[in-house]
Amino acid sequence: MDSTQARTDHELPVFIYRRFRASLDLRGASVEGVARQAKVSSRHIWHVVTGRRRGSQALLQVIREIIGAPGWAFATGCTDILRDEPVSHGPA
């Protein structure tokens, strides 16, 4: 198996654009902030989210960290519920 085929074999998430935006908004995040943290352009983020480009595992991990597991599930269509839950900032 060549490296190109190996790269296409792993399953990539399919984002639902409006849900992705809602997930970002709920966390007070922006595409520009995601891009800065992932060290890519915001244009690249838009291409990944709209399915025009493949996101690297590192980029997808940054997105998941920023929008959280519930936001990720909502943005990728795994759930239809997005709750506004407080973010834990460590022990109280």
C-alpha positions, 0 to 999 in steps of 0.5 A: 500500500502506498502512502497516498492510499494509507492517508485516504484510508482513515476516516475524516469527519464531515463538518456541518458548516452552521453547526460548526459555527454554532459550536465555535460561537458557544465557546466564544471562539473564532475561526481565526483563533483556531487558525492561530492555535493550529498555525494555519491560515483561516482560509485553510480552516474554511476549506477543511470545514466545507470539505474542500481540503483534508485536515491533518490530524493535528488540525482536527485535534486543535478544532476538537480541543477548542469546540469540545467533545459536545461541540465536535459531536454536534458539528459532525452530526453525531448528535442534534443537541448542543448544550451551553454547559460551563467549561471546567477551569480546574478544581474550585 
